[in-house]
């Protein structure tokens, strides 16, 4: 019986954040079940990336479990890794509500959450009890009030607290919902940011911990090429592409007018798929195998994930599709991947 299929109409009558809170309340109850276990993974899905052993190439993207509250549940659903966050160094409430909108007819989500976060200290304490055998990444961002010129201080503060408790760290410089954040993708800002983070990683004796960079889908091709050169020369471990898009052109009419009426925010889900894939292919061509790339953005089926892997991505992440299709999506993707 598809329990999510039965619950979905009720959940989708609720305000999106209310539905999220209810789902997480139920998920927390499920995490207490003694029978909750990771499933057997289909043959042939294991891969080693960044020096880490992933039981599957499929992971949960950052943004859903910001505070690392449901890790046993994600493991039981079969995710090969989970990226928590975005986590800011200090707690912050995020942007005013309403700030999350669903468009089920298009598999589309608009959000302007604004890095609502309990803060790195709280999340780090929770991670001390994380389940064994699950690869966990920590997605880091700066606080809203921190000036761009001091962004490195924020990333370093969050890293000091979170890095000892996760398997890899991703620097989020690509959310459209924190003013000025995307400016950190410019080479002149990115170089010192990456250098400062790598210096801290060395100071902490974590040289073997992968450090990744998450990019936006709205960069010009020449800017993508420049970022690749900075990233490859810096010594970081890989890229994640992409974050949400500000481009309303990915939404067909008449829905576009409805989306625009909701105001600012980044778009994710099915309409992002083609744009995200175009960006990933450009990045992979520029990388020429120098760094691994994690595919994210618009993926929602085994065919989507296999296509990203065939393009050259090392891993793939989903988020929006999980909201619309429910937890059974993970098993369906795994079965599709195992069939080739």
VEXTILUM-610095 format. One line per field, with one value per residue (C-alpha): residue number from 1; residue in three letters; chain; z, y, x. Coordinates in Angstrom, 3 decimals, padded with zeros to 6 digits, m for minus. Layout:
<pts>
zaza <- c(NUM | ...)
mardo <- c(ALA | ...)
vokol <- c(A | ...)
zz <- c(Z | ...)
yy <- c(Y | ...)
xx <- c(X | ...)
</pts>
This chain:
<pts>
zaza <- c(1 | 2 | 3 | 4 | 5 | 6 | 7 | 8 | 9 | 10 | 11 | 12 | 13 | 14 | 15 | 16 | 17 | 18 | 19 | 20 | 21 | 22 | 23 | 24 | 25 | 26 | 27 | 28 | 29 | 30 | 31 | 32 | 33 | 34 | 35 | 36 | 37 | 38 | 39 | 40 | 41 | 42 | 43 | 44 | 45 | 46 | 47 | 48 | 49 | 50 | 51 | 52 | 53 | 54 | 55 | 56 | 57 | 58 | 59 | 60 | 61 | 62 | 63 | 64 | 65 | 66 | 67 | 68 | 69 | 70 | 71 | 72 | 73 | 74 | 75 | 76 | 77 | 78 | 79 | 80 | 81 | 82 | 83 | 84 | 85 | 86 | 87 | 88 | 89 | 90 | 91 | 92 | 93 | 94 | 95 | 96 | 97 | 98 | 99 | 100 | 101 | 102 | 103 | 104 | 105 | 106 | 107 | 108 | 109 | 110 | 111 | 112 | 113 | 114 | 115 | 116 | 117 | 118 | 119 | 120 | 121 | 122 | 123 | 124 | 125 | 126 | 127 | 128 | 129 | 130 | 131 | 132 | 133 | 134 | 135 | 136 | 137 | 138 | 139 | 140 | 141 | 142 | 143 | 144 | 145 | 146 | 147 | 148 | 149 | 150 | 151 | 152 | 153 | 154 | 155 | 156 | 157 | 158 | 159 | 160 | 161 | 162 | 163 | 164 | 165 | 166 | 167 | 168 | 169 | 170 | 171 | 172 | 173 | 174 | 175 | 176 | 177 | 178 | 179 | 180 | 181 | 182 | 183 | 184 | 185 | 186 | 187 | 188 | 189 | 190 | 191 | 192 | 193 | 194 | 195 | 196 | 197 | 198 | 199 | 200 | 201 | 202 | 203 | 204 | 205 | 206 | 207 | 208 | 209 | 210 | 211 | 212 | 213 | 214 | 215 | 216 | 217 | 218 | 219 | 220 | 221 | 222 | 223 | 224 | 225 | 226 | 227 | 228 | 229 | 230 | 231 | 232 | 233 | 234 | 235 | 236 | 237 | 238 | 239 | 240 | 241 | 242 | 243 | 244 | 245 | 246 | 247 | 248 | 249 | 250 | 251 | 252 | 253 | 254 | 255 | 256 | 257 | 258 | 259 | 260 | 261 | 262 | 263 | 264 | 265 | 266 | 267 | 268 | 269 | 270 | 271 | 272 | 273 | 274 | 275 | 276 | 277 | 278 | 279 | 280 | 281 | 282 | 283 | 284 | 285 | 286 | 287 | 288 | 289 | 290 | 291 | 292 | 293 | 294 | 295 | 296 | 297 | 298 | 299 | 300 | 301 | 302 | 303 | 304 | 305 | 306 | 307 | 308 | 309 | 310 | 311 | 312 | 313 | 314 | 315 | 316 | 317 | 318 | 319 | 320 | 321 | 322 | 323 | 324 | 325 | 326 | 327 | 328 | 329 | 330 | 331 | 332 | 333 | 334 | 335 | 336 | 337 | 338 | 339 | 340)
mardo <- c(UNK | UNK | UNK | UNK | UNK | UNK | UNK | UNK | UNK | UNK | UNK | UNK | UNK | UNK | UNK | UNK | UNK | UNK | UNK | UNK | UNK | UNK | UNK | UNK | UNK | UNK | UNK | UNK | UNK | UNK | UNK | UNK | UNK | UNK | UNK | UNK | UNK | UNK | UNK | UNK | UNK | UNK | UNK | UNK | UNK | UNK | UNK | UNK | UNK | UNK | UNK | UNK | UNK | UNK | UNK | UNK | UNK | UNK | UNK | UNK | UNK | UNK | UNK | UNK | UNK | UNK | UNK | UNK | UNK | UNK | UNK | UNK | UNK | UNK | UNK | UNK | UNK | UNK | UNK | UNK | UNK | UNK | UNK | UNK | UNK | UNK | UNK | UNK | UNK | UNK | UNK | UNK | UNK | UNK | UNK | UNK | UNK | UNK | UNK | UNK | UNK | UNK | UNK | UNK | UNK | UNK | UNK | UNK | UNK | UNK | UNK | UNK | UNK | UNK | UNK | UNK | UNK | UNK | UNK | UNK | UNK | UNK | UNK | UNK | UNK | UNK | UNK | UNK | UNK | UNK | UNK | UNK | UNK | UNK | UNK | UNK | UNK | UNK | UNK | UNK | UNK | UNK | UNK | UNK | UNK | UNK | UNK | UNK | UNK | UNK | UNK | UNK | UNK | UNK | UNK | UNK | UNK | UNK | UNK | UNK | UNK | UNK | UNK | UNK | UNK | UNK | UNK | UNK | UNK | UNK | UNK | UNK | UNK | UNK | UNK | UNK | UNK | UNK | UNK | UNK | UNK | UNK | UNK | UNK | UNK | UNK | UNK | UNK | UNK | UNK | UNK | UNK | UNK | UNK | UNK | UNK | UNK | UNK | UNK | UNK | UNK | UNK | UNK | UNK | UNK | UNK | UNK | UNK | UNK | UNK | UNK | UNK | UNK | UNK | UNK | UNK | UNK | UNK | UNK | UNK | UNK | UNK | UNK | UNK | UNK | UNK | UNK | UNK | UNK | UNK | UNK | UNK | UNK | UNK | UNK | UNK | UNK | UNK | UNK | UNK | UNK | UNK | UNK | UNK | UNK | UNK | UNK | UNK | UNK | UNK | UNK | UNK | UNK | UNK | UNK | UNK | UNK | UNK | UNK | UNK | UNK | UNK | UNK | UNK | UNK | UNK | UNK | UNK | UNK | UNK | UNK | UNK | UNK | UNK | UNK | UNK | UNK | UNK | UNK | UNK | UNK | UNK | UNK | UNK | UNK | UNK | UNK | UNK | UNK | UNK | UNK | UNK | UNK | UNK | UNK | UNK | UNK | UNK | UNK | UNK | UNK | UNK | UNK | UNK | UNK | UNK | UNK | UNK | UNK | UNK | UNK | UNK | UNK | UNK | UNK | UNK | UNK | UNK | UNK | UNK | UNK | UNK | UNK | UNK | UNK | UNK | UNK | UNK | UNK | UNK | UNK | UNK | UNK | UNK | UNK | UNK | UNK | UNK | UNK | UNK)
vokol <- c(A | A | A | A | A | A | A | A | A | A | A | A | A | A | A | A | A | A | A | A | A | A | A | A | A | A | A | A | A | A | A | A | A | A | A | A | A | A | A | A | A | A | A | A | A | A | A | A | A | A | A | A | A | A | A | A | A | A | A | A | A | A | A | A | A | A | A | A | A | A | A | A | A | A | A | A | A | A | A | A | A | A | A | A | A | A | A | A | A | A | A | A | A | A | A | A | A | A | A | A | A | A | A | A | A | A | A | A | A | A | A | A | A | A | A | A | A | A | A | A | A | A | A | A | A | A | A | A | A | A | A | A | A | A | A | A | A | A | A | A | A | A | A | A | A | A | A | A | A | A | A | A | A | A | A | A | A | A | A | A | A | A | A | A | A | A | A | A | A | A | A | A | A | A | A | A | A | A | A | A | A | A | A | A | A | A | A | A | A | A | A | A | A | A | A | A | A | A | A | A | A | A | A | A | A | A | A | A | A | A | A | A | A | A | A | A | A | A | A | A | A | A | A | A | A | A | A | A | A | A | A | A | A | A | A | A | A | A | A | A | A | A | A | A | A | A | A | A | A | A | A | A | A | A | A | A | A | A | A | A | A | A | A | A | A | A | A | A | A | A | A | A | A | A | A | A | A | A | A | A | A | A | A | A | A | A | A | A | A | A | A | A | A | A | A | A | A | A | A | A | A | A | A | A | A | A | A | A | A | A | A | A | A | A | A | A | A | A | A | A | A | A | A | A | A | A | A | A | A | A | A | A | A | A | A | A | A | A | A | A)
zz <- c(000.000 | m000.924 | 002.367 | 000.984 | m001.901 | 000.644 | 002.796 | m000.063 | m000.735 | 002.934 | 003.094 | m000.058 | 001.373 | 004.125 | 003.885 | 002.615 | 005.806 | 007.956 | 005.854 | 006.187 | 009.962 | 010.180 | 007.964 | 010.083 | 013.292 | 011.898 | 010.645 | 014.110 | 015.494 | 012.802 | 013.711 | 017.140 | 015.699 | 016.664 | 013.353 | 011.235 | 009.178 | 005.946 | 003.094 | 001.055 | m001.897 | m005.408 | m006.882 | m008.818 | m007.300 | m005.007 | m005.989 | m004.457 | m004.877 | m003.096 | m001.274 | 000.330 | m000.211 | m001.290 | m001.248 | m003.973 | m006.204 | m005.066 | m002.236 | m000.573 | m001.505 | 001.024 | 001.994 | 003.228 | 006.482 | 007.481 | 011.066 | 010.688 | 012.533 | 010.437 | 009.500 | 010.557 | 008.336 | 005.266 | 005.820 | 006.079 | 002.816 | 001.135 | 000.359 | m000.340 | 001.333 | 002.930 | 002.706 | 005.679 | 005.868 | 004.766 | 008.251 | 009.258 | 012.018 | 014.170 | 014.465 | 012.243 | 011.449 | 007.686 | 005.593 | 006.554 | 005.755 | 003.401 | 001.791 | 000.348 | m002.497 | m004.336 | m007.868 | m008.071 | m011.616 | m012.768 | m010.086 | m009.119 | m005.815 | m005.204 | m002.011 | m000.429 | 002.925 | 003.492 | 005.347 | 008.322 | 010.626 | 014.236 | 013.933 | 013.662 | 017.383 | 017.736 | 014.568 | 015.503 | 018.876 | 017.142 | 014.746 | 017.616 | 017.671 | 013.892 | 012.626 | 011.670 | 008.040 | 006.519 | 004.604 | 005.784 | 004.166 | 005.787 | 003.597 | 004.992 | 004.396 | 005.835 | 008.039 | 006.310 | 008.194 | 007.547 | 004.881 | 001.804 | 002.831 | 006.031 | 004.486 | 004.941 | 008.715 | 008.745 | 006.669 | 008.861 | 012.057 | 010.789 | 009.536 | 012.894 | 014.583 | 011.937 | 010.053 | 012.805 | 012.651 | 008.893 | 006.076 | 003.636 | 003.572 | 000.812 | 000.591 | m000.517 | m002.425 | m004.790 | m002.916 | m004.408 | m001.090 | 000.863 | m000.512 | m002.143 | m001.598 | m005.285 | m005.690 | m003.914 | m007.095 | m008.894 | m009.275 | m007.382 | m004.379 | m004.779 | m004.728 | m001.203 | 000.080 | m001.066 | 000.062 | 003.512 | 003.871 | 002.740 | 005.185 | 008.006 | 006.917 | 007.187 | 010.564 | 011.887 | 010.554 | 008.180 | 004.910 | 003.760 | 004.280 | 000.918 | 000.450 | m002.292 | m003.878 | m004.822 | m007.848 | m009.300 | m012.632 | m013.687 | m014.497 | m018.005 | m019.799 | m019.604 | m015.870 | m015.420 | m017.238 | m015.026 | m011.851 | m013.006 | m013.405 | m009.950 | m008.352 | m010.094 | m009.184 | m005.573 | m004.351 | m003.400 | m003.945 | m006.285 | m007.424 | m006.908 | m009.705 | m009.427 | m006.837 | m007.516 | m010.387 | m010.552 | m014.230 | m014.603 | m018.248 | m017.288 | m016.454 | m019.304 | m019.542 | m018.098 | m014.940 | m015.218 | m014.308 | m011.184 | m010.175 | m010.731 | m008.620 | m005.622 | m005.733 | m005.250 | m004.678 | m006.300 | m008.412 | m008.175 | m009.567 | m013.053 | m014.835 | m013.709 | m015.229 | m018.714 | m017.499 | m014.755 | m017.188 | m019.646 | m016.872 | m015.660 | m019.167 | m019.582 | m016.247 | m017.031 | m020.395 | m018.730 | m015.889 | m018.209 | m015.350 | m012.984 | m010.275 | m009.616 | m010.022 | m008.086 | m010.165 | m008.561 | m009.959 | m011.558 | m011.119 | m010.369 | m011.929 | m012.615 | m016.184 | m014.944 | m012.561 | m015.100 | m017.629 | m015.217 | m014.489 | m018.203 | m018.738 | m016.322 | m012.899 | m010.069 | m007.819 | m007.978 | m005.482 | m005.323 | m003.233 | m004.929 | m006.537 | m003.098 | m001.977 | m004.891 | m005.211 | m001.669 | m000.094 | m002.612 | m005.141 | m003.707 | m004.272 | m007.747 | m008.750 | m007.353 | m009.189 | m012.408 | m012.007 | m011.249 | m014.453 | m016.364)
yy <- c(000.000 | 003.457 | 005.317 | 008.509 | 008.399 | 008.296 | 011.091 | 013.347 | 015.006 | 015.973 | 017.246 | 019.285 | 021.004 | 022.390 | 025.363 | 023.993 | 024.798 | 023.360 | 020.201 | 020.089 | 020.429 | 017.697 | 015.359 | 015.945 | 015.348 | 012.016 | 011.296 | 011.879 | 009.316 | 006.859 | 007.413 | 005.954 | 002.627 | m000.122 | m001.902 | 001.029 | m000.283 | 000.540 | m001.658 | m004.016 | m002.087 | m003.533 | m004.921 | m002.664 | 000.696 | 001.123 | 003.686 | 005.450 | 009.239 | 011.799 | 008.837 | 007.986 | 004.726 | 005.432 | 002.447 | 004.186 | 007.223 | 008.664 | 011.188 | 013.644 | 017.231 | 020.003 | 022.062 | 019.416 | 018.252 | 021.488 | 020.440 | 016.751 | 015.675 | 012.665 | 010.917 | 007.411 | 007.811 | 008.863 | 005.894 | 003.561 | 004.930 | 003.871 | 007.132 | 006.621 | 009.936 | 012.887 | 016.511 | 018.488 | 022.241 | 024.850 | 025.480 | 028.992 | 029.685 | 031.501 | 030.786 | 032.827 | 032.636 | 033.079 | 035.253 | 036.261 | 033.869 | 032.882 | 031.759 | 028.310 | 027.507 | 024.275 | 023.898 | 020.176 | 020.356 | 021.165 | 019.385 | 022.824 | 024.406 | 028.093 | 028.951 | 032.023 | 030.431 | 032.499 | 029.982 | 029.436 | 027.588 | 026.527 | 027.397 | 025.251 | 024.585 | 023.036 | 020.952 | 019.758 | 018.531 | 016.585 | 014.999 | 013.408 | 010.778 | 010.291 | 006.756 | 004.595 | 003.676 | 006.744 | 009.264 | 012.749 | 015.986 | 019.396 | 022.302 | 025.624 | 029.219 | 032.665 | 034.567 | 037.141 | 040.131 | 039.237 | 041.508 | 039.844 | 041.016 | 038.948 | 035.873 | 033.756 | 034.276 | 032.858 | 029.807 | 029.136 | 029.497 | 027.032 | 024.646 | 024.532 | 023.347 | 021.049 | 019.527 | 017.079 | 015.471 | 015.052 | 013.116 | 016.012 | 019.730 | 021.732 | 025.507 | 027.081 | 030.257 | 029.915 | 030.317 | 033.202 | 033.975 | 035.541 | 038.996 | 039.120 | 035.446 | 034.608 | 037.307 | 034.902 | 032.810 | 035.489 | 034.321 | 037.303 | 036.436 | 032.673 | 032.331 | 033.722 | 031.947 | 028.531 | 029.226 | 030.257 | 027.152 | 024.819 | 026.447 | 025.849 | 022.256 | 021.715 | 023.461 | 021.094 | 018.005 | 017.232 | 017.275 | 014.074 | 015.392 | 016.363 | 020.040 | 020.787 | 023.917 | 024.259 | 026.440 | 028.295 | 027.432 | 031.078 | 031.730 | 032.606 | 029.894 | 031.907 | 032.390 | 028.646 | 028.080 | 030.606 | 029.004 | 025.586 | 026.879 | 028.478 | 025.351 | 022.933 | 025.010 | 025.516 | 021.944 | 021.454 | 018.054 | 018.618 | 020.605 | 020.321 | 021.636 | 023.094 | 025.138 | 026.692 | 029.132 | 032.683 | 032.215 | 032.323 | 031.441 | 027.768 | 027.807 | 027.589 | 029.834 | 030.125 | 028.818 | 031.361 | 034.195 | 032.312 | 031.729 | 035.355 | 036.445 | 034.659 | 036.957 | 036.353 | 033.020 | 030.153 | 027.521 | 023.797 | 020.675 | 019.494 | 022.895 | 023.254 | 019.928 | 021.057 | 024.191 | 022.316 | 019.603 | 022.190 | 023.782 | 020.417 | 019.409 | 022.702 | 022.182 | 018.570 | 019.577 | 022.295 | 020.015 | 017.332 | 014.845 | 017.021 | 017.070 | 014.963 | 016.616 | 015.877 | 016.357 | 018.187 | 020.083 | 018.718 | 015.045 | 012.906 | 009.468 | 006.646 | 007.942 | 011.414 | 010.076 | 007.646 | 010.466 | 012.597 | 009.697 | 008.982 | 012.633 | 012.143 | 013.059 | 010.976 | 011.190 | 012.585 | 014.239 | 014.693 | 016.889 | 018.363 | 015.064 | 013.449 | 015.987 | 015.235 | 011.476 | 010.379 | 008.010 | 005.224 | 007.316 | 006.176 | 002.490 | 003.128 | 004.995 | 002.267 | m000.451 | 001.523 | 002.098 | m001.567 | m002.568 | m000.261)
xx <- c(000.000 | 001.306 | 000.835 | 002.314 | m000.149 | m002.975 | m001.504 | m000.403 | m003.801 | m004.056 | m000.475 | m000.930 | m004.016 | m001.795 | 000.506 | 003.858 | 005.780 | 003.011 | 003.090 | 006.877 | 006.680 | 004.040 | 006.055 | 009.159 | 007.178 | 006.015 | 009.531 | 010.961 | 008.509 | 009.624 | 013.288 | 012.526 | 011.379 | 013.845 | 013.191 | 014.344 | 017.244 | 019.028 | 017.746 | 019.858 | 021.229 | 020.862 | 024.075 | 026.370 | 025.407 | 028.416 | 031.031 | 034.018 | 034.120 | 036.344 | 037.860 | 034.509 | 032.594 | 029.019 | 026.617 | 024.616 | 025.137 | 021.793 | 021.781 | 019.430 | 020.250 | 020.738 | 017.717 | 015.314 | 016.918 | 018.579 | 019.252 | 020.179 | 017.024 | 015.932 | 019.176 | 018.002 | 014.936 | 016.937 | 019.225 | 016.217 | 014.829 | 018.067 | 019.856 | 023.552 | 024.337 | 022.556 | 023.611 | 022.319 | 021.933 | 022.429 | 023.870 | 024.910 | 027.439 | 024.879 | 021.144 | 018.856 | 015.122 | 015.391 | 013.101 | 009.549 | 006.701 | 005.184 | 008.434 | 007.706 | 005.313 | 004.432 | 003.117 | 002.273 | 000.951 | 004.507 | 006.555 | 007.869 | 008.863 | 009.604 | 011.437 | 012.934 | 013.693 | 016.831 | 019.007 | 016.723 | 019.097 | 019.461 | 023.147 | 026.240 | 026.637 | 023.176 | 023.481 | 026.973 | 025.709 | 022.944 | 025.437 | 027.336 | 024.576 | 024.364 | 023.689 | 026.635 | 027.173 | 025.487 | 027.601 | 026.649 | 027.714 | 027.457 | 026.324 | 027.562 | 026.494 | 027.039 | 024.620 | 022.451 | 023.822 | 027.461 | 029.010 | 030.467 | 033.934 | 033.641 | 032.018 | 035.136 | 034.934 | 031.406 | 032.296 | 035.309 | 033.256 | 030.649 | 033.344 | 035.134 | 031.961 | 030.509 | 033.441 | 034.515 | 031.060 | 030.461 | 032.109 | 032.369 | 031.641 | 029.946 | 030.250 | 026.991 | 027.815 | 024.870 | 021.580 | 019.589 | 017.894 | 020.766 | 021.645 | 025.072 | 025.849 | 026.148 | 028.792 | 031.144 | 031.195 | 033.215 | 036.850 | 038.274 | 036.061 | 036.210 | 039.995 | 040.529 | 037.418 | 038.638 | 042.205 | 041.010 | 038.850 | 041.605 | 044.011 | 041.542 | 041.002 | 044.759 | 044.965 | 042.296 | 044.053 | 041.186 | 043.133 | 041.469 | 037.943 | 036.397 | 035.569 | 033.018 | 031.578 | 027.889 | 027.160 | 024.171 | 022.537 | 022.284 | 025.942 | 027.097 | 029.108 | 032.323 | 031.794 | 031.372 | 034.646 | 036.430 | 035.043 | 036.231 | 039.775 | 039.735 | 038.276 | 040.627 | 043.681 | 042.602 | 042.821 | 039.164 | 037.597 | 034.658 | 031.622 | 027.865 | 025.653 | 023.169 | 021.319 | 017.904 | 017.331 | 016.018 | 015.157 | 011.362 | 011.845 | 012.132 | 008.401 | 005.912 | 002.870 | 000.264 | 001.954 | 004.762 | 002.412 | 001.289 | 004.906 | 005.851 | 002.874 | 004.403 | 007.406 | 011.115 | 012.820 | 014.645 | 012.907 | 013.561 | 011.986 | 011.086 | 011.269 | 014.900 | 015.976 | 017.034 | 018.824 | 020.674 | 021.749 | 023.079 | 025.158 | 026.462 | 027.504 | 029.366 | 031.118 | 032.026 | 033.462 | 035.557 | 036.653 | 038.012 | 038.006 | 040.059 | 037.361 | 034.255 | 030.861 | 027.665 | 024.508 | 021.578 | 018.632 | 015.477 | 016.319 | 013.279 | 013.554 | 015.981 | 016.246 | 017.175 | 019.798 | 021.218 | 021.406 | 023.417 | 025.770 | 026.138 | 027.043 | 029.929 | 028.541 | 029.960 | 026.877 | 023.346 | 021.012 | 017.237 | 014.972 | 011.890 | 010.861 | 010.812 | 008.204 | 005.904 | 006.437 | 007.178 | 009.704 | 009.073 | 011.000 | 014.340 | 013.656 | 012.250 | 015.390 | 017.624 | 015.710 | 015.907 | 019.636 | 020.316 | 018.513 | 020.829)
</pts>
